[in-house]
């Protein structure tokens, strides 16, 4: 997905800039803190079976100090809306991302 996103940004820079402005405005248009916003996006990405978005928002949620348990709960909340298969897939993707990486230390 990173390769596709980079190509999209290069080919359509004005569209990408407009998207970022819309996204940022929505993120900041209410009382929710950054962690809560990212946890909601984790749940939405899980429900939509959007693996790239899920990884991106799990990463952003961790940067906003979300715990692994909070991330998994956000994914589990998608179960009633998206079903068990989407939730299982999202849990697997999150687990892969959240695994301790000895190279990061």
Secondary structure, DSSP 8 states (H G I E B T S, - for coil): -HHHHHHHHHH-HHHHHHHHHHHHHHHTSSS--HHHHHHHHHHHHHHTT-HHHHHHHHHHHHHTT--HHHHHHHHHTTHHHH-HHHHHHHHHHHHHHHS--GGG-
